[in-house]
């Protein structure tokens, strides 16, 4: 990964309304609104990347200027978690805002693309995950065109791997490039590679690959609506996620209070 991020490519379609949470621009959207924006961008031959961001992503931005820049250069920053939706609706009056949960957004975009003939590329996951996911998604959505997959190593690509990826994507020219890495790896990757890859839209969907592959199950609807999916995931993977949720969530609330009181400013 290079030390600097490229400037964002010029996009023709204007972004939807947005507001800031601890310095991170979040767009006041719902999944149908994202589909509409994506369709317009593709028609105009625009180019951009979408971050699917929740409290974890916001807090990573507080720790790293590079991660903050990657979010601020994104074409769309959509709310992956209910806390951001509640902030947008209650504080900023964005009543039509809804959660754009990564797996749900991915499913909606894949379904939408079938009749349009858009093509897709899957990047990320453990060895074999992307290939297995390709088979399952093409079975679930008849007519879906996933033209390629790539499983990266658990480190930045070396020169040979970088050339291999760029050449592969150049030959396939997918409309969508799905990135299934963890935050903030996927945001930094998209910010660096969008100008280099022959694709129009990159979407960082984190664990959506595992959700659709059946490795991870979704929380019950009532927990999602009550903004308790973090608790569900914590119970499933306590060793991996305890720091993320038991440290990030209280810090997030504390920083919001400091900002509201005028004690902390960006």
C-alpha positions in Angstrom: 0.0 0.0 0.0 1.4 3.4 -0.9 1.9 6.1 1.7 -0.5 8.5 -0.1 -3.9 8.1 -1.6 -4.7 9.2 -5.1 -7.2 12.1 -5.5 -10.7 10.8 -6.2 -11.7 10.4 -9.9 -14.1 12.9 -11.2 -17.7 11.7 -11.0 -20.5 13.1 -13.1 -23.5 12.3 -10.9 -24.0 14.5 -7.8 -23.9 12.8 -4.5 -27.1 12.6 -2.3 -27.4 14.9 0.8 -25.0 14.2 3.6 -24.1 15.1 7.1 -21.0 14.7 9.2 -20.4 12.4 12.2 -17.0 13.1 13.9 -15.6 14.5 10.7 -16.8 11.7 8.5 -19.3 12.6 5.7 -22.2 10.1 5.8 -24.8 10.2 3.0 -28.5 10.2 3.9 -29.6 7.3 1.7 -31.5 4.1 1.7 -30.9 1.1 -0.6 -33.4 2.2 -3.3 -31.7 5.6 -3.3 -28.2 4.0 -3.7 -29.5 1.9 -6.6 -30.8 5.1 -8.3 -27.5 6.9 -7.8 -25.5 3.9 -9.0 -27.6 3.5 -12.1 -27.1 7.2 -13.0 -23.3 7.0 -12.4 -23.0 4.0 -14.7 -25.1 5.6 -17.4 -22.8 8.6 -17.4 -19.7 6.5 -17.4 -18.7 7.9 -14.0 -16.3 6.2 -11.6 -16.3 6.1 -7.7 -16.2 3.9 -4.7 -18.7 3.2 -1.9 -17.8 2.7 1.7 -20.4 0.8 3.8 -19.6 2.4 7.2 -20.7 2.0 10.8 -19.4 3.0 14.2 -16.3 0.9 13.6 -15.4 2.8 10.4 -16.1 6.2 12.1 -13.7 5.3 14.9 -11.0 4.0 12.6 -11.1 7.5 11.0 -10.4 9.1 14.4 -7.2 7.0 14.6 -5.8 7.5 11.1 -5.7 10.5 8.8 -5.3 8.1 5.9 -8.5 6.2 6.7 -10.3 9.6 7.2 -9.1 10.7 3.8 -10.2 7.4 2.2 -13.7 8.0 3.6 -13.8 11.7 2.5 -12.7 10.7 -1.0 -15.4 8.1 -1.3 -18.2 8.8 -3.8 -20.8 7.5 -1.3 -20.5 6.7 2.4 -23.6 4.7 3.3 -24.8 3.9 6.8 -24.1 0.2 7.6 -25.3 0.5 11.2 -28.4 1.8 13.0 -26.5 4.4 15.1 -25.7 6.4 12.0 -29.3 6.1 10.8 -30.6 7.4 14.2 -28.2 10.3 14.1 -29.3 11.2 10.6 -33.0 10.9 11.2 -33.2 12.5 14.7 -30.5 15.2 14.6 -30.4 16.1 10.9 -34.0 15.4 9.9 -33.2 12.9 7.2 -36.4 10.9 7.6 -36.0 8.8 4.5 -32.6 7.5 5.6 -32.4 3.8 6.2 -29.7 1.3 7.1 -27.7 0.0 4.1 -26.4 -3.2 5.6 -23.6 -4.5 3.5 -25.0 -7.9 2.6 -28.4 -6.4 1.8 -26.9 -3.7 -0.3 -24.8 -6.3 -2.2 -27.9 -8.5 -2.8 -29.9 -5.5 -4.1 -27.2 -4.4 -6.5 -26.6 -7.9 -7.8 -30.4 -8.4 -8.4 -30.7 -5.0 -10.1 -27.7 -5.7 -12.4 -29.1 -8.9 -13.9 -31.6 -7.2 -16.3 -29.0 -4.4 -17.0 -26.3 -6.8 -18.0 -23.7 -5.4 -15.6 -20.7 -7.5 -14.7 -19.0 -8.1 -11.4 -15.6 -9.0 -9.9 -15.1 -10.5 -6.4 -12.0 -9.5 -4.5 -11.2 -10.7 -1.0 -12.1 -13.5 1.5 -10.2 -16.5 2.7 -8.9 -18.9 0.1 -11.8 -20.4 -1.9 -14.4 -18.0 -0.5 -14.7 -15.8 -3.6 -14.9 -18.8 -5.9 -17.6 -20.5 -3.8 -19.5 -17.3 -3.5 -19.5 -16.8 -7.3 -21.1 -20.2 -7.7 -23.8 -19.5 -5.1 -24.6 -16.1 -6.3 -24.9 -17.1 -9.9 -27.2 -19.9 -8.8 -29.3 -17.5 -6.7 -29.6 -14.9 -9.4 -30.0 -16.6 -12.8 -28.3 -14.5 -15.5 -25.9 -12.8 -13.1 -22.5 -12.3 -14.6 -19.5 -12.6 -12.2 -16.6 -12.4 -14.6 -13.7 -12.9 -12.2 -12.4 -13.4 -8.6 -9.2 -12.8 -6.8 -8.1 -13.9 -3.3 -5.4 -11.5 -2.0 -2.8 -12.4 0.6 -3.1 -11.0 4.2 -0.7 -8.1 3.3 -0.4 -5.4 0.7 0.0 -6.8 -2.8 3.6 -7.0 -4.0 4.7 -5.7 -7.4 4.0 -9.0 -9.2 0.5 -9.5 -7.6 -0.4 -5.9 -8.3 0.5 -6.3 -12.0 -1.5 -9.5 -12.1 -4.6 -7.9 -10.6 -4.4 -4.9 -12.9 -4.0 -7.0 -16.0 -6.8 -9.3 -15.0 -9.3 -6.5 -14.4 -8.1 -4.7 -17.5 -9.0 -7.8 -19.6 -12.4 -8.3 -17.9 -13.5 -4.6 -17.4 -16.3 -5.4 -14.8 -18.8 -2.7 -14.0 -18.6 -3.6 -10.2 -15.6 -4.5 -8.2 -16.6 -5.9 -4.8 -14.1 -5.7 -2.0 -14.6 -8.2 0.9 -11.8 -7.1 3.2 -12.1 -5.8 6.8 -12.2 -2.1 7.8 -10.0 -0.1 7.3 -8.1 -2.3 4.8 -10.9 -2.2 2.2 -11.3 1.6 2.4 -7.6 2.1 1.9 -7.5 -0.4 -0.9 -10.4 1.2 -2.8 -8.9 4.7 -2.4 -5.6 3.5 -3.9 -6.8 1.2 -6.6 -9.9 2.8 -8.1 -7.9 5.1 -10.3 -5.8 2.1 -11.4 -8.4 -0.5 -12.1 -10.5 -0.7 -15.2 -13.8 -0.7 -13.4 -16.5 1.9 -12.6 -17.8 1.2 -9.1 -16.0 -0.4 -6.2 -18.0 -1.3 -3.1 -16.4 -2.3 0.2 -18.8 -4.7 1.9 -16.6 -6.3 4.6 -18.1 -9.6 5.9 -20.8 -9.7 3.2 -18.8 -12.4 1.4 -19.1 -14.6 4.5 -22.8 -13.8 5.0 -23.7 -14.8 1.5 -21.4 -17.8 1.6 -23.2 -19.0 4.8 -20.2 -18.7 7.1 -21.8 -15.9 9.2 -25.5 -15.6 10.0 -27.5 -12.4 10.3 -28.8 -11.2 13.6 -32.6 -11.4 14.1 -34.5 -8.5 12.6 -35.5 -7.2 16.0 -31.8 -6.9 17.0 -31.0 -5.2 13.8 -33.8 -2.7 14.3 -32.8 -2.1 17.9 -29.2 -1.4 16.9 -28.0 -4.5 18.7 -26.4 -6.4 15.9 -23.0 -5.6 17.4 -24.1 -7.6 20.5 -25.1 -10.6 18.3 -21.8 -10.6 16.5 -19.9 -10.1 19.7 -21.6 -13.2 21.2 -20.6 -15.2 18.0 -17.0 -14.0 17.9 -16.0 -12.6 21.3 -12.2 -13.1 21.0 -12.0 -11.3 17.6 -14.6 -8.5 18.2 -14.5 -7.6 21.9 -12.1 -4.7 21.4 -14.1 -3.3 18.5 -17.4 -3.2 20.3 -16.6 -2.8 24.0 -14.0 -0.1 23.4 -15.2 1.6 20.1 -18.9 1.9 21.1 -18.4 3.8 24.4 -15.7 6.0 22.8 -18.0 6.8 19.9 -20.7 8.0 22.3 -18.2 9.9 24.4 -16.8 11.7 21.4 -20.3 12.6 20.1 -21.1 14.1 23.5 -17.9 16.1 23.6 -18.7 17.4 20.1 -22.3 18.3 21.0 -21.0 20.2 24.0 -18.5 22.1 21.9 -15.6 20.7 23.8 -14.2 18.7 20.8 -14.0 20.1 17.3 -12.5 18.8 14.1 
